[in-house]
Amino acid sequence: MNISEAESPYGIMAKTCGCVDKKRKVTYSLIDSYHSLCHDKKDLILGQIEACQRLAKYTAKYGRDEVDRQAIENEIDELKMVLDLIQ
């Protein structure tokens, strides 16, 4: 019998949305995982920060829009502030 692990190594995926005229936002998608019911607020915020950092890396690598980069950096700053408040 072959058993494979189908769970993604990342729990949350981030992407930017919105048009150039309006404020860009970062949205999140929870990736199906076996332990999705075990996450608390701190775990979710840490996952969002990690997802934003990955998105920022790909944005810089592929030379994406400056507006996207700024939106991602603002989101990371806000998430870190919220993390400090709940600890």
N, C-alpha and C positions, 0 to 999 in steps of 0.2 A: 504494500500500500504506500502510495506517495502522498505525503502531507506537505502542503506549502502554506506559508504565511501570507495572507492576503491583506493584512493590515498595513496601512501606510506608515512610514516612520514619522510623519508630521500629522498633528491632530487638526490643524487649522490652516486654511489657505487664504491669503489676502490678495485683493486686486483693487485697482482704482476704478471709479466710475464717475460719470458726470461729463458734461460738455465743457468746452474751453470757456464759454461765456459765464457759466455758473461755477460755484465752488466745487472743486473735486473732493470726493470722499473716498475713504478706504472701506471696502466691504469685506466680510469674512464668510467663509464657507466651512462648516465643520465637516471633516472627513470622517466617514464611518469608521468606528473603531470598536473593539471588543469591550473597552472599559469606559465608554462615553458617559455612563451614569455616575462615575466616580470622580468627576472633575468638580472642584469648587471654584469660587470666584478668582482666587489667586492663580490657580492652574490655567484658567481660561485667559486671564490677562497676560500671563507669561507666554502662553501659546500665541496670543495676538501679537505680542512684541516680537517673538521669534519669526512669525509669518511676515510681519512688516520689514524686519531686517533682511529676510530672504528676498522680498519684493524690491527693497532698495538696492540690493546687490545686483539683481537682474536689470533693474532700471538703469543703473550706472553702466553695466556691462554692455547693454544694447543701445545706449545713447538715447533713452526715451526723453520725453518732454520734461522741461524744467518744472512745469506746474505739477506733474505727477510726483517728482522728487520732493518738492516742497510739501505737498499734501502728506506724503509718507513720513517725512521728518516731523511734521506737526503732530501726526497721529502717534508716533513713537513717544514724543515728548509728553503728550496727554496721557498715554497709557502708563508711562513711568510715574507720572504724578499721581494717578489713581492708585497704582500699586503701593506707592509710599503712604498714601492715606489709609489704605486698608490694613497695613501691617502694624 
